[in-house]
Every structure is written in C-alpha cells, then in structure tokens.
C-alpha cells in the first residue's frame, strides 16, 4: 500500500518546517499529488488551530452573556459532537469578522488546546478520524508538520504535566487512527538542543520568545519543576526530547530519524530523497 501521510516531527529549531517543504518539493518533482499542512494552518484537516469548543450548555451561556453577538456566533459556529466549534481565528483573518474584546476573550478560554485533557483528546481523536475517512479514498500524499507528536506532548506534558503513559496512550491512539493511510514518520533531530533552540530565539521576535518562555515554565512540567528563564526552557525541551524518544520507539509504523545538526540542506535533501525512493 502506498503511503498517503508523511508526518514531520522534532523539537523547536530542529528544522521541521524546512524538512516538510523539502519533502513536498521532492514529491511534486516526482509527479505525486501532494498537499502540505504546516504548523499554524487554521484549515488543517486533522487538527484545530484557533478553534474553540463549547458544549450545548456552555454555548447557550456564551450567547446569553454576549447577546449582542448572537448573529456573529450563529454565523461562524459549526455543529460538532454535543456542541459547537467556533473557528475564531479563521473568522478574524479570512472572514474579517471583528469581535468585542470581552467575547473574544471568553471564546479563547475554550480554545481546544486549553480544554481539560480528556475533552481535548476526545475532540482531537475525532478530528483525526474524520481526516482518515475523508482522505483515505483519494490519491493524495499529505504532509503534516508537528501535529502528531509535538502537539500532544505540548498539551499533555508541557501544559498539564500528565504522567508519561497519558502522552504515550494519546499518541498511540492517533497512530491507530491513521493506520489505513500507511503513514510514515520523519523525526528531525539535533545533537545539541541548547544550540539549536538559541538559533531559533535569535531568528524570532522577543515577543515570540516571551510567549514560549511563559508557556514552557509557568504551567505544567516547568512550573512543577520550578524551571525558569532560558535555562528552564532548555531543561523542559530536554525532558520533552527524552519523552519523544520513547514515543518514537513505541510507534509501529514506517519511521526514520534524520540528524539535522549541521543544517546542511543538500544533505537533508539527499537523505529525504533516499527515504522517498525507498518507501514510495
């Protein structure tokens, strides 16, 4: 069976985005019908970005509290499970819908990545199931960046400091869902996590780093272990790396690791091309 899903994973700064683009370019050059979905795509077919969820009861409360915005809520809501999805980011950026600060703040509180871990996991697994059903019958190869390992690890370990088995079970449940697509995982590694992450910090804005620092040290694993500042972030990333190593080893699917420590794009392309020729 032909691989229909290629997953690119790795720590921040490992080179996931570059790797995903290289995979896409090589597949296009070889004549494949291919789609790519990178981190932050609010039209992602298997993930939620900038999407809130309210069960029926809480959606009714939201409408009551913000009665002046009922028309807007009804315009963008999507019936899902026992409630509604509110794709607020897409509404703002694509549909150009504006909200009062009070309502957008209340919506964001129910972002799917801020919900209790059990509710979050249920919604994500459902989304992946929908993706498999929708894409399993076509001839496309789909490339995903970071949503298979990084996002579950982030919401379970980083945000909630859950036990290791919770993360392992979450990701292995995703792996079971995507079995019909004969998925392939490419995990991009760095030998020196501190050096590679500092490179990212130097390339991105101060605001990005402050947000990352807050997320990694002021909740979940970082908070429980009293980790602070840049050194604290590095310690969280090192713990995350150990966890992801165990996740990788547990997965029963086609998988490869690529050492991208040198950031040598020519070597990266050669390695990926060899993998694609071997598997596809």
Order of alpha helices (4+ residues) and beta strands (2+ residues): beta-alpha-beta-beta-alpha-alpha-beta-beta-alpha-alpha-alpha-beta-alpha-alpha-beta-alpha-alpha-alpha-alpha-beta-alpha
